[in-house]
Amino acid sequence: MPGDIAATVASFQACLAGSRKVLALVGAGLSAGLGLATFRGTGGMWRNLPMIDLATPEAFHRDPGVVWQFYSHRRYMALQAEPNAGHRALAQLAQRWAAAPVPNRFAGTDSSAGGSELAPDKQFLTLTQNVDGLHQRAQHPADRLVELHGLLFTLRCTLFMCTHTEENNYKHPLVPALQGTEREFSRKRREGDDAPAETPTRSIPEQDLPHCPECGEGLLRPGVVWFGETLPFRAIDKADRFVHEGGGVDLVLVVGTSGTVWPAAGYVETVRALGGKVAVFNPEQPEGDYADWWFPGSALETLPAALARELGV
Ligand code: BV8
């Protein structure tokens, strides 16, 4: 490891070891390379449709069939993927810190402090923007994971009066009409390639789309947060309390995210404004000077390497 990288890792690891409260904000880049497109990596396109235009209530209202083909494809790809070393490293940190109270930093300075009594546990929380379910499959403790934008495998009824929600629905295809969403052909015809230039989206009649088994009437939708929709209150509340209560966050790990989507991106700024340090795990160099450490390369390699000492590996 070249000297400057070794020094970067060593100073990061010293900060991590001395931290009581660490936050991770995770984006699509952590799952990149698992066949799961990032929102910007493929030019933010899916079958020549801008992803950001598909992840909206308006798109679903306009043509639920196209939106369901988009999400059925992503469900399928997420099911084909396996958690990587980056997912596992975060899960291991969350597991390890759950049982790792820190020695009272002020032990011995005040007899009433009880000397060797332990300060509150070291606290760790992952805020993920990813909806692919790979953190959970990496055994990330659920009480230290906040899915800011929901999950592909949660389904919700869209009928106003119906509250039907189902979690962990991994069925593929959800309905026969969504058969064929498994494969995504390249958008550009390669020389001599007989694959279609792109897989045209089909027009699917609404009655053939997933419907609510409870009310029998409502169309089901993916249980994700679309652009223009508010994040789940419980997610925001848990994230806000972690950042604002019980002492500031000492260090935030910014993993595989462009930091372009709000309010998720705002947590990094808040931690920094409250005096926390920032470590970025991304091939793209962070703009400006907000990062105290930058680990270029793929997070599935850089993150486990940076956490190795704390994980005792
Ligand atoms: C809301 C689920 C109230 C669906 C997603 C200010 C405050 C509040 C809201 C806004 C605001 N400004 C604008 C808004 C509106 C909007 C927004 O942020 N728009 C953006 C485009 C400007 N926010 C909202 O609508 C949110 N709702 O706040 O409600 C409200 C509403 C309207 C107006 C005001 C207030 C809801 C946002 C949630 C949207 N749902 N996902 C689905 O997945 O289909 S967002 C979706 O896109 C992802 O979840 C993710 O959050 C985002 C993509 O971001 P990234 O994960 O960072 O992925 P990206 O491709 O961008 O970057 C990948 C990065 O990885 C890159 O940096 C790349 O270099 C790096 N990388 C690549 N390979 C690797 C790697 N890194 C490491 N290793 C590698 N191998």
Boltz pocket constraint, residues with backbone or C-beta under 6 A from the ligand:
constraints:
  - pocket:
      binder: B
      contacts: [[A, 26], [A, 27], [A, 28], [A, 29], [A, 30], [A, 32], [A, 33], [A, 38], [A, 39], [A, 40], [A, 41], [A, 55], [A, 129], [A, 130], [A, 131], [A, 149], [A, 224], [A, 225], [A, 226], [A, 227], [A, 228], [A, 229], [A, 230], [A, 231], [A, 255], [A, 256], [A, 257], [A, 258], [A, 259], [A, 260], [A, 261], [A, 262], [A, 263], [A, 264], [A, 281], [A, 282], [A, 283], [A, 284], [A, 297], [A, 298], [A, 299], [A, 300]]
      max_distance: 6.0
